[in-house]
């Protein structure tokens, strides 16, 4: 049977969307103005993602966009990787559409603060609340003549896999940072070409792991999505072996 090139392109597009969701720390939020006739209102917000890839945010109740969302939870988040290019139109960007509402889920708070530790200075204030987007669909523009609408189910991680990894995440992070700090540095330095020592693993999900050092973020992608804690372990062991192999190869030159 001939291979359908459209299926291959869709797989690549889904991977691009996941990379943008998992790799960016800010986005442009568009909400409906609650006091000005429903006009579109844009604002820059810091973003993290849940284990399944759903966006997470921390908003002040005093912000215009928070009041907008309280009146109409429908919103869009624009993630982009274009501004560093000579022609920004050639870079990928996604518009993520869904409903943004307050969340009291402790995991949401933990994952947001792991990506934005500076927010811990005010996250406990009474007028700040964490928010979660229930994604409905995503529009990808991957460059010239490359655009596609995708459903949330196409992009977000499998629910069962996300649940199992979310349950295992605190133990995995504690184990990696306490017992395998050398491997975490190897990931950053030899697989991701990032400088510095003392990198820590701050998050893990079916698609990869987040590493942090002094406010810097590095994204360690897995070769393929994993379904449970065992899959995470196997992938981390494989990546550590690959990093050590590169060290040995570099030393022998």
N, C-alpha and C positions, 0 to 999 in steps of 0.2 A: 504493500500500500504506500502510495506517495505521501511524503511528509507535507503537512499543511503549513506553509510559511506564516500564515496568520496566527497560528497557535504559538509558534516560536516567538513572533513579535509580541504577542500578548504576554507571554511569560517574561520577556525582557522588560516590558512596560511595568508589569507588576513589581519586578525587582527594583526598578527605578523608583517607583512610588514608595516602596518600603524603605529604601535607602534614604530618601528625603525625609520621611517621617521620623525615622530612627536617628538620623544624623544631624538634624538642624535643631538649634536651641531657641529660635525665635520665628515668628510668623506674623503676617499682616492679618488682623482680624477685621472682618466686615460684619457689622450688625445693623439692625434697623433702628434708627433714631426714635426714641420713645417720646421726645418732646418737640420734634420738628417735622411732623407729618410723615414719618417713616422713611426719610431719606437714608441712603446708604451712608454708614459712618465707618471710617477706617481708622485702625489704631495698631501700633506695634506692641506685641505681647511676647513674653517669654513662654516657652512651651517645653514640656516633657511628654513622654508617651507611656502608656500602661504596657503591660507585658504583651497584650494582643496588638498594640500599635495605636490604640485610641489616644487622641491628644488630651493632655492634662495641663491646667493652668491655675494660677493663683491671682485672684482679683480683689481689689479694694472695693468695698461697697460704695465708696465715694466716686468711683470712676464712671464716666459716661457709658462706656461699653457694658459695665455691670448692670446699670439701670436699664439699658437697652435690652439685655438678655433676660432680665427679670420680666419684662413686658412681652418679649417675643424671643424664645430660645433659639430660633432658626438663625444660623450664622455660617460663615465661610472662613476658612483659614488658608492663606496663601503661603506655601513653603517654596523657596526658590534656591537654586544654585547657579545663579546667572551673573551676579554683579561683578565677579572677578574676570569675566570674559571681555575680550575686545568688543564683541558684538553680543550683548546680553540676550538677544533673541535666539541665539543658538543653544542656550542653556536650558536645562529641564526645570519645570515648575509645576506644582500641583495646587489645585483648589479643592479643599476638603470640605464638603457640605454635610451639615448635621445639626443636631440640637445640643446646646451647651447649657449644663445645669450644675448646681452645687452638688458636691459630693463630700460625704463624711468618711469614705473608705480610707482606712489608715494606710493601705498600700499605695493609694494614689498620692497621699501626702509624702510618704517615704520616697517614692520614685521621683516626684517633682523636686524634693529637697536634695536628693542625691545628685541631680543634674544641675540644680541651682542652689548650692549651699548658702550663698549669701542671702537668700530669701528667708533663711531661718531667723534673721534678725527681726523680722516683722510678721512672719507667718502666724505667730500666736496672738497677734492683736485681734481684738474683738471685731474690727471692721474688715478683716481679711478672711476669705473663704476659698477653698480649693474648688475647681470646676472640672468637669469631665465632658468630653464631646462624644455623643452617640453618633457615630459616622453613618451616613446614609449612602453617599456616593462620592466619587472622586473624579476630577477631570485633570488629566495629564496632558501637558504640552511638553514634548521631549525635544523640541527644536523645530526647524522648518518642516512643514508638511508631516508632522507627527503629533497627532492629537487623538485622545481616546477617553471615553467615559468608562469608568469601572465601578462595579458595585462594592459595597463594603465587604461582603463575603469573599470577593475575589482578592482583596488586599490584606485584610486583617488576619491575624494568625488563627489557626483552628482553635475553636473554643476549648476543647478538651485539652489540647496541648498547652494553651495559655494558662489554664487553670492549674495543671500539674506543675508547670514551671514556676508559676507565681507562688505556689505553696512551698516549693523547694528553694526559691531564690534567697531568702535570708541565710539559710545554712550553706548554700553554695558560695555566697559572697564571703561569709565569715571564714569558711574553710580555705578559699583561695587566698584571701588577704593575710590570714594568719600562718598558713602552712606552705603556701606556694607563691610567696611574694616575688621570688626570683623568676618564676614563670610569667607572672603578670608583667614584670619589667621586660622580659624577653619578647612578649607579645608586642608591647609598645615600641621597643627599640628596633627589633629585627624584622617583624612582620609589617609594622605600620610606619617605620622610619621616623619615629618621634623621639625627641631628645629628653634627657633627664632620667633620674632614678627615683624610685619611690612611688611608682604608679600603683593605683588601687583599682580594683574592680568594683564599680558602683552599681551595676545593673546587669541583668541577664534575661534573655528572652529567646523565643524559638529561632530567631534570625541571627543572634550574635550576642556580644557583650559590650558594655560601656566601660571605658577606662578613664580615670581622671587623675590629674596632677596639677596642683596649684591653680585651679580654675580652668585648666585646659581639658578638653574632652577628646578622646580618641575612640573611634568605633571599630570593634573587632568583629568582622562578619564571619559567620559559619559558611562552610562550603554548601550546605543545604539546610533547610529548616529542620529542627529537631522536635521530638514529640514529648519528651519527658526529661527528668533529671539524669537518667542514665545516658540519654542522647547528648545532653550538655557535657557530661563528664567525658564521654568518648571524643567529642569534638575538641574539648579543651586539651585533652591528652595529645590528640593528633596535632593540634596547632603548636603545642609546646615542643613536640618532637621536630616539627618543621622549623621552628625558630632556632632550636639547637643545631639543626643540620646547617642552617644558614651561617650560624656563628662559626661552626667548624670549617665550613667551606671558605669563609672570609679569612680565617686564621691561617689556613693552609696555602693561601695565595702567595 
